[in-house]
Amino acid sequence: MKDLNNIYPRSVVSNNNYFDYSGNIQFKAIGGGYTFYACDSCRRKRIRCDGIRPICNICKNSDRKCIYKETISSPTGEETINIDKSLYNINIKLELLYPNPNMPGNI
């Protein structure tokens, strides 16, 4: 998984205060003030989460439990190519072992 700490810092305006989210805060900006990782409470209530960990400002101000689900990243392009190559090699070996799969035989 990519290191989310090395993303360009951004500033967000909230209640006329400027917060600079750079440094050790882990989130990914998508643009327009959105965060890639929203906590479960904000996600469930469909409100904009600022993505601050361990507790986002929304949960902090409303005394909610702030939990972030860890997501499993999808494979990269290179990993997908390697999986495709492995699958292709397995299919070739199966075709060598069983040249005509429609032919009735002993099972």
Secondary structure in CASP SS format (residue, H / E / C, confidence):
PFRMAT SS
TARGET T0000
AUTHOR 0000-0000-0000
METHOD secondary structure of the structure
MODEL  1
M C 1.00
K C 1.00
D C 1.00
L H 1.00
N H 1.00
N H 1.00
I C 1.00
Y C 1.00
P C 1.00
R E 1.00
S E 1.00
V E 1.00
V E 1.00
S E 1.00
N C 1.00
N C 1.00
N E 1.00
Y E 1.00
F E 1.00
D E 1.00
Y E 1.00
S C 1.00
G C 1.00
N C 1.00
I C 1.00
Q C 1.00
F C 1.00
K C 1.00
A E 1.00
I E 1.00
G E 1.00
G C 1.00
G C 1.00
Y E 1.00
T E 1.00
F C 1.00
Y C 1.00
A C 1.00
C C 1.00
D H 1.00
S H 1.00
C H 1.00
R H 1.00
R H 1.00
K H 1.00
R C 1.00
I C 1.00
R C 1.00
C C 1.00
D C 1.00
G C 1.00
I C 1.00
R C 1.00
P C 1.00
I C 1.00
C C 1.00
N H 1.00
I H 1.00
C H 1.00
K H 1.00
N H 1.00
S H 1.00
D C 1.00
R C 1.00
K C 1.00
C C 1.00
I C 1.00
Y C 1.00
K C 1.00
E C 1.00
T C 1.00
I C 1.00
S C 1.00
S C 1.00
P C 1.00
T C 1.00
G H 1.00
E H 1.00
E H 1.00
T H 1.00
I H 1.00
N H 1.00
I H 1.00
D H 1.00
K H 1.00
S H 1.00
L H 1.00
Y H 1.00
N H 1.00
I H 1.00
N H 1.00
I H 1.00
K H 1.00
L H 1.00
E H 1.00
L H 1.00
L H 1.00
Y C 1.00
P C 1.00
N C 1.00
P C 1.00
N C 1.00
M C 1.00
P C 1.00
G C 1.00
N C 1.00
I C 1.00
END
